Amino acid sequence: MGIVYLNGHYLPIEQATVSVLDRGFIYGDGVYELIPVYRRKPYRVTEHLARLQYSLDRIRLANPYTEDRWRSIIGGIIEQQPFDDQGVYFQVTRGVAKRDHTFPQGVPATVFMMSNPLATPPAEVIANGVACVTAMDERWLNCDIKSISLVGNVLMRQLSADQGAVETVMFRNGWLTEASASNVLIVENGKIVAPPKDRMILPGITYGALYDLAVAGGLSFAMRPISAAEVWTADELWLSSSTKEVVAIVTLDGQPVGNASHRGRPGPVFRQMHALFQANKAAL
């Protein structure tokens, strides 16, 4: 029986209930985070809590807790689980109120947190890479908010699942944005390039970690708009996220990715970055 957190209490998940009038249920009116935990140590918790605050500010919802309290609750949920590597998921909604589009006044936010075993990419995926497909990005224009309103992302992820692929790489007006639940990076002439952190993508915490590790490790990393043409001619393509960490895309719409030296296989810059990320985890 898993233990979760709900509005100030740790309790068995079977006893955790939320009103059908919660605005998260009625409107998807809330935001969320997922923090990877390695050996019971949360990864980049400061950055995750900063992004939570950003998302709350963007939807004009007051943060119900201080950073210290968030850290305490996260630590408490980690302690309640029997597994060492975890994915701590939590969300904040605008609370319970009568159905009305305008913000309710004086209503406490709903805070829910749970943790599941963290399933990082297996050795086979790291060695061989993954297949992805492409699609036009038809979601809303505030993708920088980590909103629980995820039906657009759900449809994009199902599109890839229907084709036996791991992710859907999306383009808007001829420019790379992101994947359904991942950031996308390319390698061009030995340099790592990622789309800028604007409203068209979610500013991934792992994306930020890769940037920091690349700079510290002597790898070139640029943030700038990436055309669809550059994606198709890139030396390497990657996915990054809290659960995927960093993995190589080796086929896109059934076509092999990469130059002649490693076409259809993970490339050398990916292997360098993967090693840097693993060393960073080990240093927690």
PAZAPA-4460 file (N, C-alpha, C; in steps of 0.05 Angstrom, whole numbers, plus 32768, in hexadecimal, padded with zeros to 4 digits):
% residues 284
    n_x    n_y    n_z   ca_x   ca_y   ca_z    c_x    c_y    c_z   seq   type   mol
   8011   7FE8   8000   8000   8000   8000   8012   8019   8000     1      M     A
   8012   8028   7FEA   8024   803F   7FE7   801B   8056   7FF8     2      G     A
   802E   8065   8003   8028   807D   8013   802B   8096   8002     3      I     A
   8018   80A7   8002   8018   80C0   7FF3   8014   80D7   8007     4      V     A
   8017   80EF   7FFC   8013   8108   800C   7FFB   8116   7FFF     5      Y     A
   7FE8   8120   8010   7FD2   812F   8006   7FCA   8144   801C     6      L     A
   7FCE   815D   8015   7FC4   8173   8025   7FCC   8171   8043     7      N     A
   7FE6   816C   8047   7FF0   816C   8063   7FF2   8151   8070     8      G     A
   7FEA   813C   8062   7FEA   8121   806F   7FF7   810C   805D     9      H     A
   8007   80FA   8069   8010   80E2   805C   7FFC   80CC   8061    10      Y     A
   7FF3   80BE   804C   7FDF   80AA   8050   7FE0   8096   803A    11      L     A
   7FD4   807E   803E   7FD3   806A   8028   7FC5   8075   8010    12      P     A
   7FCF   806E   7FF8   7FC3   807A   7FE0   7FA5   8073   7FDD    13      I     A
   7F9D   805C   7FE8   7F81   8055   7FE6   7F6F   8068   7FF6    14      E     A
   7F7B   8076   800A   7F6B   8088   801A   7F6D   80A5   8011    15      Q     A
   7F7D   80AA   7FFC   7F81   80C5   7FF2   7F6B   80CC   7FDE    16      A     A
   7F5A   80DE   7FE5   7F44   80E6   7FD4   7F43   8104   7FD0    17      T     A
   7F39   810C   7FB8   7F37   8128   7FB2   7F1B   812D   7FA7    18      V     A
   7F0F   8143   7FAE   7EF4   814A   7FA5   7EF2   814B   7F87    19      S     A
   7EDB   8143   7F7C   7ED6   8145   7F60   7ED5   8162   7F57    20      V     A
   7ED2   8174   7F69   7ED1   8191   7F63   7EED   819D   7F64    21      L     A
   7F02   818D   7F69   7F1D   8198   7F68   7F22   81A3   7F4C    22      D     A
   7F2D   81BB   7F4B   7F32   81C7   7F31   7F47   81B9   7F20    23      R     A
   7F57   81A8   7F2D   7F69   8197   7F1E   7F59   8183   7F0E    24      G     A
   7F44   8178   7F19   7F33   8165   7F0C   7F21   8172   7EF7    25      F     A
   7F15   8189   7EFF   7F01   8196   7EED   7F0F   81A4   7ED6    26      I     A
   7F25   81B2   7EDB   7F32   81C4   7EC7   7F4E   81BC   7EC0    27      Y     A
   7F5A   81A9   7ECE   7F77   81A6   7ECB   7F86   81BE   7ED5    28      G     A
   7F7B   81CC   7EE9   7F85   81E5   7EF2   7F9A   81E1   7F08    29      D     A
   7FB2   81DB   7F00   7FC7   81D6   7F13   7FE2   81D0   7F05    30      G     A
   7FF6   81CD   7F14   8011   81C7   7F09   801E   81B0   7F18    31      V     A
   8034   81A6   7F0D   8040   818E   7F1A   805E   818E   7F16    32      Y     A
   806B   817C   7F25   8087   8177   7F22   808C   8159   7F26    33      E     A
   80A3   8150   7F1B   80AC   8135   7F20   80CA   8136   7F25    34      L     A
   80D2   812E   7F3D   80EF   812F   7F45   80FA   8113   7F46    35      I     A
   810F   810E   7F36   811C   80F4   7F38   812C   80F2   7F52    36      P     A
   812C   80DB   7F5E   813A   80D6   7F77   814D   80BE   7F73    37      V     A
   8167   80C3   7F79   817B   80AE   7F76   8186   80A7   7F92    38      Y     A
   8184   808E   7F99   818E   8085   7FB3   8182   8096   7FCA    39      R     A
   8168   809C   7FC7   8158   80AC   7FDA   8161   80C9   7FDC    40      R     A
   816F   80D3   7FC8   8177   80EF   7FC7   816A   80FC   7FAF    41      K     A
   815A   8110   7FB3   814C   811E   7F9D   8161   812D   7F8C    42      P     A
   815D   812B   7F71   816F   8137   7F5E   8165   8153   7F56    43      Y     A
   8176   8167   7F5B   8171   8183   7F53   8156   818D   7F5F    44      R     A
   8152   8188   7F78   8139   8190   7F84   8135   81AE   7F84    45      V     A
   814B   81BD   7F87   8149   81DA   7F86   813E   81E3   7F6C    46      T     A
   8148   81D8   7F56   813E   81DF   7F3B   8121   81D7   7F37    47      E     A
   811A   81C0   7F41   80FE   81B7   7F3E   80EB   81CA   7F4D    48      H     A
   80F2   81D1   7F65   80E1   81E3   7F74   80E0   81FF   7F68    49      L     A
   80F6   8208   7F5C   80F5   8222   7F4E   80E3   8221   7F36    50      A     A
   80E3   820A   7F28   80D1   8208   7F11   80B4   8206   7F1A    51      R     A
   80AF   81F8   7F30   8094   81F7   7F3C   808B   8214   7F41    52      L     A
   809C   8224   7F4E   8094   823F   7F54   808E   824F   7F3B    53      Q     A
   809E   824B   7F26   809A   8258   7F0D   807E   8251   7F01    54      Y     A
   8078   8237   7F01   805E   822E   7EF6   8047   8239   7F06    55      S     A
   804A   8239   7F21   8035   8245   7F32   8031   8262   7F2C    56      L     A
   8047   8271   7F29   8045   828D   7F23   8037   8291   7F08    57      D     A
   803D   8280   7EF5   8032   8284   7EDA   8014   827F   7EDA    58      R     A
   800A   826E   7EEC   7FED   8269   7EED   7FDF   8279   7F03    59      I     A
   7FEF   828A   7F10   7FE5   829C   7F25   7FD9   828D   7F3C    60      R     A
   7FE8   8279   7F45   7FE0   8269   7F5D   7FF6   826C   7F72    61      L     A
   7FEF   8275   7F8A   8002   8278   7F9F   800E   825D   7FA7    62      A     A
   8028   825D   7FAC   8035   8244   7FB5   802B   823F   7FD2    63      N     A
   8020   8227   7FD6   8015   8222   7FF1   802A   821D   8006    64      P     A
   8043   8217   7FFE   8057   820F   8012   8071   821F   800D    65      Y     A
   8081   8222   8022   809C   822C   801F   80AE   8217   8013    66      T     A
   80C5   821F   8009   80D8   820C   7FFE   80E0   81F7   8013    67      E     A
   80E5   8200   802C   80ED   81EE   8041   80D7   81D9   8046    68      D     A
   80BE   81E1   8045   80A8   81CD   8049   80A7   81BA   8032    69      R     A
   80AA   81C4   801A   80AA   81B2   8003   80C0   819D   8006    70      W     A
   80D8   81A6   800E   80EE   8193   8011   80E8   817F   8027    71      R     A
   80DB   8187   803C   80D4   8175   8052   80C0   8160   8048    72      S     A
   80AC   8169   8039   8097   8156   802F   80A4   8142   801B    73      I     A
   80B5   814D   800A   80C2   813B   7FF6   80D3   8126   8005    74      I     A
   80E2   812F   8019   80F2   811C   8029   80E0   8108   8037    75      G     A
   80C9   8111   8041   80B7   80FF   804E   80AC   80E9   803C    76      G     A
   80A4   80F1   8024   8099   80DD   8011   80AE   80CA   8008    77      I     A
   80C7   80D3   8005   80DD   80C1   7FFE   80E1   80AC   8014    78      I     A
   80E1   80B5   802C   80E5   80A3   8043   80CF   808D   8045    79      E     A
   80B7   8094   803B   80A0   8081   803E   80A2   806A   802A    80      Q     A
   80B4   806C   8016   80B4   8058   8001   80CA   8043   8006    81      Q     A
   80C5   802A   7FFD   80D9   8015   8001   80EF   8014   7FEC    82      P     A
   80EE   8025   7FD7   8101   8024   7FC2   8113   803D   7FC3    83      F     A
   812C   803A   7FBA   8140   804F   7FBC   813E   8064   7FA6    84      D     A
   813B   805A   7F8D   8139   806C   7F76   811B   8071   7F71    85      D     A
   8114   808B   7F71   80F7   8092   7F70   80F2   80A9   7F5D    86      Q     A
   80D9   80AB   7F55   80CF   80C2   7F46   80BA   80CF   7F57    87      G     A
   80C0   80E5   7F64   80AD   80F3   7F75   809C   8106   7F65    88      V     A
   8083   8100   7F63   8070   8111   7F53   805F   8121   7F67    89      Y     A
   805B   813A   7F61   8049   814A   7F71   803B   815F   7F60    90      F     A
   8023   8166   7F69   8014   817A   7F5A   8005   818C   7F6D    91      Q     A
   8000   81A4   7F64   7FF1   81B9   7F73   7FDB   81C3   7F61    92      V     A
   7FC2   81C1   7F6B   7FAB   81CB   7F5C   7F9F   81E3   7F6B    93      T     A
   7F8D   81F1   7F5E   7F81   8209   7F69   7F6B   8202   7F7E    94      R     A
   7F68   81E8   7F84   7F57   81E1   7F9A   7F3A   81DB   7F92    95      G     A
   7F29   81D8   7FA6   7F0D   81D0   7FA3   7EFB   81E8   7FA4    96      V     A
   7EEA   81EB   7F8F   7ED7   8201   7F8E   7EC1   81FA   7F7A    97      A     A
   7EAC   820A   7F7B   7E96   8206   7F67   7EA2   820A   7F4B    98      K     A
   7E96   81FD   7F38   7EA0   8200   7F1C   7E9B   821B   7F11    99      R     A
   7EB1   822A   7F0F   7EB0   8245   7F04   7ECC   824B   7EF9   100      D     A
   7ECE   8255   7EE0   7EE8   8258   7ED4   7EFA   826C   7EE3   101      H     A
   7EEE   8280   7EF0   7EFF   8294   7EFE   7F0B   8287   7F17   102      T     A
   7F21   8293   7F20   7F2F   8288   7F38   7F1D   828A   7F50   103      F     A
   7F1A   8275   7F60   7F0C   8277   7F79   7F1D   8286   7F8E   104      P     A
   7F10   8294   7FA0   7F1E   82A3   7FB5   7F1E   8294   7FCF   105      Q     A
   7F34   8295   7FDD   7F36   828A   7FF8   7F35   826B   7FF9   106      G     A
   7F3C   825E   7FE3   7F3B   8241   7FE1   7F57   8236   7FE3   107      V     A
   7F5C   8223   7FF6   7F77   8218   7FF8   7F7E   8207   7FE1   108      P     A
   7F97   8207   7FD9   7FA0   81F6   7FC3   7FA0   81D9   7FCC   109      A     A
   7F9D   81C7   7FB8   7FA0   81AB   7FBD   7FBC   81A2   7FB6   110      T     A
   7FC9   8195   7FC9   7FE5   818C   7FC5   7FE6   816D   7FC8   111      V     A
   7FEF   8160   7FB2   7FF1   8143   7FB2   800D   813B   7FAA   112      F     A
   8018   8126   7FB7   8032   811C   7FB1   8033   80FE   7FB4   113      M     A
   8041   80F1   7FA1   8045   80D4   7FA2   8060   80CE   7F97   114      M     A
   8069   80B5   7F9C   8083   80AD   7F92   8081   8091   7F87   115      S     A
   808E   808C   7F70   808E   8072   7F64   80AB   806A   7F5E   116      N     A
   80B1   8050   7F5A   80CC   8049   7F53   80D4   8057   7F39   117      P     A
   80ED   8060   7F39   80F7   806F   7F22   8102   805B   7F0D   118      L     A
   80F6   805B   7EF6   80FF   8049   7EE1   8110   8059   7ECD   119      A     A
   812A   8058   7ED1   813C   8066   7EBE   8141   8054   7EA6   120      T     A
   814C   805F   7E90   8150   804F   7E78   8162   8037   7E7D   121      P     A
   815A   8020   7E74   816B   8008   7E77   8184   8009   7E65   122      P     A
   8197   7FF8   7E6B   81B1   7FF8   7E5D   81AD   7FF5   7E3F   123      A     A
   8199   7FE5   7E37   8194   7FE0   7E1A   818C   7FFA   7E0C   124      E     A
   817C   800B   7E19   8174   8024   7E0D   818C   8037   7E0B   125      V     A
   819D   8038   7E1F   81B5   8049   7E1E   81C7   8040   7E07   126      I     A
   81CA   8025   7E04   81DC   801B   7DF0   81D1   801E   7DD4   127      A     A
   81B6   801B   7DD0   81AB   8019   7DB6   819A   8031   7DAD   128      N     A
   8192   8042   7DC0   8181   8059   7DBA   8164   8051   7DB7   129      G     A
   8154   8065   7DAF   8137   8061   7DAD   812C   806D   7D92   130      V     A
   8114   8064   7D8B   8106   806D   7D74   80F2   8083   7D7C   131      A     A
   80F0   8098   7D6B   80DC   80AD   7D6F   80CE   80B3   7D55   132      C     A
   80B8   80C1   7D57   80A9   80CA   7D40   80A6   80E9   7D42   133      V     A
   809C   80F5   7D2D   8099   8112   7D2E   807B   811A   7D2A   134      T     A
   8075   8132   7D33   805A   813D   7D2F   805B   815B   7D31   135      A     A
   8046   8168   7D27   8044   8185   7D2B   803B   818B   7D47   136      M     A
   8047   819E   7D54   8040   81A6   7D6F   8027   81B6   7D6F   137      D     A
   8011   81AA   7D78   7FF7   81B8   7D78   7FED   81BF   7D94   138      E     A
   7FFF   81BF   7DA7   7FF7   81C5   7DC3   7FF4   81E3   7DC7   139      R     A
   7FEE   81EB   7DDF   7FEB   8207   7DE5   8005   8216   7DE4   140      W     A
   8005   8230   7DEA   801D   8241   7DE7   802A   8248   7E02   141      L     A
   8024   8238   7E16   8031   823C   7E30   803D   8223   7E3A   142      N     A
   804D   8216   7E29   8059   81FC   7E30   806E   81FE   7E46   143      C     A
   8076   8217   7E4D   8089   821A   7E63   807D   8215   7E7E   144      D     A
   8062   8215   7E7F   8054   820F   7E98   8052   81F1   7E9B   145      I     A
   805A   81E6   7EB2   8058   81C9   7EB6   803C   81C3   7EC0   146      K     A
   8029   81C5   7EAE   800D   81C3   7EB4   8004   81A6   7EB5   147      S     A
   7FF0   81A1   7EC7   7FE4   8186   7EC7   7FD1   8183   7EB0   148      I     A
   7FCB   8198   7EA1   7FBA   8196   7E89   7FCB   818B   7E72   149      S     A
   7FCD   8171   7E70   7FE0   8164   7E5E   7FD4   8154   7E47   150      L     A
   7FBB   815A   7E40   7FAF   8149   7E2B   7FBE   814C   7E10   151      V     A
   7FC8   8164   7E0A   7FD8   8167   7DF2   7FF1   8155   7DF2   152      G     A
   7FFE   8154   7E08   8016   8143   7E0B   800E   8125   7E0A   153      N     A
   7FF8   811F   7E16   7FEE   8103   7E16   7FE9   80FA   7DFA   154      V     A
   7FDC   810B   7DEA   7FD6   8103   7DCE   7FF0   8100   7DBE   155      L     A
   8004   8111   7DC3   801D   810E   7DB5   802C   80F5   7DBD   156      M     A
   802B   80EF   7DD7   8039   80D6   7DE0   802B   80BD   7DD5   157      R     A
   8010   80BE   7DD4   8002   80A7   7DC9   8008   80A3   7DAB   158      Q     A
   800C   80B9   7D9D   8013   80B7   7D81   802D   80A7   7D7D   159      L     A
   8040   80AB   7D8E   8059   809C   7D8C   8054   807F   7D95   160      S     A
   8045   807B   7DAA   803F   8060   7DB3   8031   8050   7D9E   161      A     A
   801F   805C   7D8F   8010   804E   7D7A   8023   8044   7D64   162      D     A
   803A   8051   7D61   804E   804A   7D4D   8066   803A   7D58   163      Q     A
   8063   8032   7D71   8078   8022   7D7D   8091   8032   7D84   164      G     A
   808E   804C   7D87   80A5   805E   7D8D   80A4   8068   7DA9   165      A     A
   80BA   8074   7DB2   80BC   807D   7DCE   80B2   8099   7DD2   166      V     A
   80B4   80AA   7DBF   80AC   80C6   7DC2   80A4   80D2   7DA7   167      E     A
   8096   80E9   7DA9   808E   80F9   7D92   809E   8113   7D93   168      T     A
   80AE   8118   7D80   80BE   8131   7D7D   80AC   8145   7D6E   169      V     A
   80A9   815C   7D7A   8095   816F   7D6F   80A2   8188   7D63   170      M     A
   8095   8193   7D4F   809E   81AB   7D41   8087   81BE   7D3F   171      F     A
   808E   81D8   7D42   807A   81ED   7D40   8084   8202   7D2B   172      R     A
   8075   8205   7D16   807C   8217   7D00   8099   8213   7CF6   173      N     A
   80A0   81F9   7CF4   80BA   81F2   7CE9   80D1   81F2   7CFD   174      G     A
   80CB   81F6   7D17   80E0   81F7   7D2B   80DC   81E1   7D40   175      W     A
   80F1   81D5   7D49   80F0   81C1   7D5E   80E6   81CD   7D78   176      L     A
   80D3   81C0   7D85   80CB   81C8   7DA0   80D6   81B4   7DB4   177      T     A
   80C7   819E   7DB8   80CF   818A   7DCB   80C0   8170   7DC4   178      E     A
   80C2   815C   7DD6   80B3   8143   7DD2   809C   8143   7DE6   179      A     A
   808B   812F   7DE5   8072   812F   7DF5   8078   8130   7E13   180      S     A
   808E   8123   7E1C   8095   8123   7E38   80B3   8125   7E3C   181      A     A
   80C0   8132   7E29   80DD   8134   7E2A   80E6   814E   7E1C   182      S     A
   80FE   8157   7E23   810B   816B   7E12   811B   815C   7DFC   183      N     A
   8120   816A   7DE6   812F   815F   7DD0   8148   8170   7DCB   184      V     A
   815E   8164   7DC7   8177   8171   7DC1   8184   8165   7DA9   185      L     A
   8194   8174   7D9B   81A2   816A   7D83   81C0   816E   7D87   186      I     A
   81D0   815F   7D78   81ED   8164   7D76   81F3   816A   7D59   187      V     A
   8201   8181   7D55   8207   818A   7D3A   8225   8192   7D3A   188      E     A
   8234   8184   7D2A   8251   8189   7D28   825E   8188   7D44   189      N     A
   8256   8175   7D53   8262   8171   7D6E   8257   8183   7D83   190      G     A
   8245   8195   7D7D   823A   81A7   7D90   821D   81A0   7D98   191      K     A
   8217   81A1   7DB2   81FC   819B   7DBB   81EC   81B5   7DB8   192      I     A
   81D4   81B1   7DAC   81C2   81C8   7DA8   81A6   81C1   7DB3   193      V     A
   8199   81D3   7DC1   817E   81CE   7DCC   816D   81E7   7DC6   194      A     A
   8153   81E3   7DC3   8141   81FA   7DBF   8142   820D   7DD7   195      P     A
   813E   8226   7DD3   813F   8239   7DE9   8129   8235   7DFD   196      P     A
   812E   823D   7E16   811A   823A   7E2B   8106   8251   7E29   197      K     A
   80F2   824E   7E17   80DD   8262   7E14   80C3   8254   7E1A   198      D     A
   80AD   8261   7E11   8093   8256   7E18   808A   823E   7E07   199      R     A
   809B   8237   7DF4   8095   8220   7DE2   809D   8205   7DED   200      M     A
   80AE   8205   7E03   80B7   81EC   7E0E   80B6   81EE   7E2D   201      I     A
   80B5   81D7   7E39   80B8   81D6   7E56   80D6   81D7   7E5C   202      L     A
   80DF   81E9   7E6E   80FB   81EA   7E74   8103   81D3   7E86   203      P     A
   810B   81BD   7E7A   8111   81A4   7E89   8128   81A8   7E9C   204      G     A
   8125   819B   7EB4   813A   819C   7EC8   8152   818C   7EBE   205      I     A
   814D   8175   7EB1   8163   8165   7EA5   8170   8174   7E8E   206      T     A
   8160   8182   7E7E   816B   8194   7E69   8180   81A7   7E76   207      Y     A
   8178   81B4   7E8C   818A   81C6   7E9A   81A2   81B8   7EA5   208      G     A
   819F   819F   7EAF   81B5   8190   7EBA   81C9   8189   7EA3   209      A     A
   81BE   8182   7E8C   81D0   817B   7E75   81E0   8194   7E6D   210      L     A
   81D4   81AB   7E6D   81E2   81C3   7E67   81F9   81C8   7E7B   211      Y     A
   81F3   81C6   7E94   8208   81CA   7EA9   821E   81B6   7EA6   212      D     A
   8217   819D   7EA2   822B   8188   7EA0   823C   818A   7E87   213      L     A
   822F   8193   7E71   823E   8197   7E58   8253   81AD   7E5C   214      A     A
   824A   81C3   7E67   825D   81D9   7E6B   8274   81D1   7E7D   215      V     A
   826E   81C3   7E93   8283   81BA   7EA5   8295   81A5   7E99   216      A     A
   8289   8196   7E86   8299   8180   7E7A   82A7   8188   7E60   217      G     A
   82A5   81A1   7E59   82B3   81AA   7E41   82A5   81A5   7E27   218      G     A
   828A   819F   7E28   827B   819B   7E0F   826D   81B5   7E08   219      L     A
   826B   81BA   7DEE   825D   81D2   7DE5   823F   81CE   7DE6   220      S     A
   8231   81E2   7DF1   8213   81E1   7DF4   8208   81FC   7DED   221      F     A
   81F6   81FD   7DD9   81E9   8216   7DD1   81CB   8213   7DD4   222      A     A
   81BD   8228   7DDD   81A0   8229   7DDD   8197   823D   7DC8   223      M     A
   8189   8233   7DB4   8180   8244   7D9E   816A   8235   7D8E   224      R     A
   815B   8244   7D7E   8146   8236   7D6E   8153   8221   7D5B   225      P     A
   8146   820B   7D58   8150   81F5   7D47   813B   81EF   7D31   226      I     A
   8142   81F1   7D19   812F   81EC   7D03   812B   81CE   7CFF   227      S     A
   8114   81C8   7CF3   810E   81AB   7CED   8124   819F   7CDB   228      A     A
   812E   81AF   7CC9   8144   81A5   7CB7   815C   819D   7CC7   229      A     A
   8163   81AC   7CDC   817A   81A6   7CEC   8176   818C   7CFC   230      E     A
   815D   8187   7D04   8158   816E   7D12   815D   8156   7D00   231      V     A
   8154   8158   7CE7   8156   8142   7CD4   8173   813D   7CCB   232      W     A
   8184   8151   7CCE   81A0   814E   7CC5   81B3   814D   7CDD   233      T     A
   81A9   814C   7CF5   81B9   814D   7D0D   81CB   8134   7D0F   234      A     A
   81E2   8138   7D1B   81F4   8121   7D20   81E9   810F   7D36   235      D     A
   81DB   811B   7D49   81CF   810B   7D5F   81B5   8119   7D68   236      E     A
   81A2   8109   7D71   818A   8114   7D7E   8187   8106   7D99   237      L     A
   817E   8116   7DAD   817B   810C   7DC8   8160   8113   7DD3   238      W     A
   8157   8103   7DE7   8140   810A   7DF8   814B   810E   7E14   239      L     A
   8140   8120   7E23   8147   8123   7E3F   812E   8128   7E50   240      S     A
   812E   811C   7E68   8118   8121   7E7B   8120   8116   7E96   241      S     A
   8110   811B   7EAA   8117   8111   7EC5   8117   80F2   7EC6   242      S     A
   8107   80E5   7EB6   8107   80C8   7EB7   8119   80BB   7EA1   243      T     A
   811A   80C9   7E8A   812B   80BE   7E74   8148   80C5   7E78   244      K     A
   814E   80DA   7E8A   8169   80E5   7E8C   8171   80EF   7E71   245      E     A
   8183   80E1   7E63   8189   80E8   7E47   818C   80CF   7E37   246      V     A
   817D   80CD   7E21   817F   80B6   7E0F   8181   80BF   7DF3   247      V     A
   818D   80AF   7DE2   8191   80B6   7DC6   817A   80AC   7DB5   248      A     A
   8171   80BE   7DA3   815D   80B6   7D8E   816D   80AC   7D77   249      I     A
   8167   8093   7D6E   8176   8087   7D58   8166   8084   7D3F   250      V     A
   814B   8086   7D41   813B   8087   7D29   8125   809C   7D2D   251      T     A
   811E   80AA   7D18   8109   80BF   7D19   80F7   80BA   7D01   252      L     A
   80DE   80B4   7D06   80CB   80AC   7CF1   80D6   8096   7CE0   253      D     A
   80E4   8083   7CED   80EE   806C   7CE0   8108   8070   7CD2   254      G     A
   8113   8088   7CD1   812C   808E   7CC4   8143   808F   7CD8   255      Q     A
   815A   8083   7CD2   8170   8083   7CE5   817B   809F   7CE9   256      P     A
   8183   80A4   7D01   818E   80BE   7D09   81AC   80BD   7D0A   257      V     A
   81BA   80D3   7D03   81D7   80D4   7D07   81E7   80D4   7CED   258      G     A
   8201   80DA   7CF0   8212   80DA   7CD9   821D   80BE   7CD4   259      N     A
   822E   80BB   7CC0   8237   80A1   7CB7   8245   8091   7CCC   260      A     A
   8252   809E   7CDF   8262   808F   7CF3   8251   8080   7D07   261      S     A
   8238   808A   7D0B   8227   807D   7D1F   820A   807E   7D17   262      H     A
   8204   807D   7CFE   81E8   8080   7CF5   81D7   806A   7D00   263      R     A
   81C1   8072   7D0D   81AF   805F   7D19   81B8   8055   7D34   264      G     A
   81CD   8061   7D3F   81D8   8059   7D59   81DE   8071   7D6A   265      R     A
   81DF   806F   7D85   81E6   8086   7D95   8202   8090   7D8E   266      P     A
   8205   80AA   7D8F   821E   80B6   7D86   8232   80BC   7D9C   267      G     A
   824A   80C5   7D95   825F   80C8   7DA9   8259   80DF   7DBD   268      P     A
   824C   80F5   7DB5   8247   810A   7DC8   8232   8101   7DDC   269      V     A
   821E   80F1   7DD3   820B   80E6   7DE5   8219   80D5   7DFB   270      F     A
   822C   80C5   7DF3   8239   80B4   7E06   8249   80C5   7E1B   271      R     A
   8255   80DA   7E12   8262   80ED   7E24   824E   80F9   7E38   272      Q     A
   8238   8102   7E2D   8224   810F   7E3F   8217   80FB   7E52   273      M     A
   8212   80E3   7E48   8206   80CF   7E5A   8219   80C9   7E71   274      H     A
   8233   80C7   7E6B   8247   80C1   7E80   8248   80D8   7E94   275      A     A
   8247   80F1   7E8A   8247   8108   7E9C   822F   8108   7EAF   276      L     A
   8217   8101   7EA4   81FF   8101   7EB4   8200   80EB   7EC9   277      F     A
   820A   80D3   7EC2   820C   80BD   7ED5   821F   80C4   7EEC   278      Q     A
   8235   80D1   7EE5   8248   80DA   7EF9   823C   80EF   7F0C   279      A     A
   822C   8100   7F01   821F   8115   7F11   820B   8108   7F24   280      N     A
   81FC   80F4   7F1B   81EA   80E5   7F2D   81F9   80D7   7F43   281      K     A
   820F   80CB   7F3C   821F   80BC   7F50   822A   80CE   7F65   282      A     A
   822E   80E8   7F5F   823A   80FA   7F72   8225   8106   7F86   283      A     A
   820C   80FF   7F83   81F8   8109   7F96   81FE   8101   7FB3   284      L     A
***
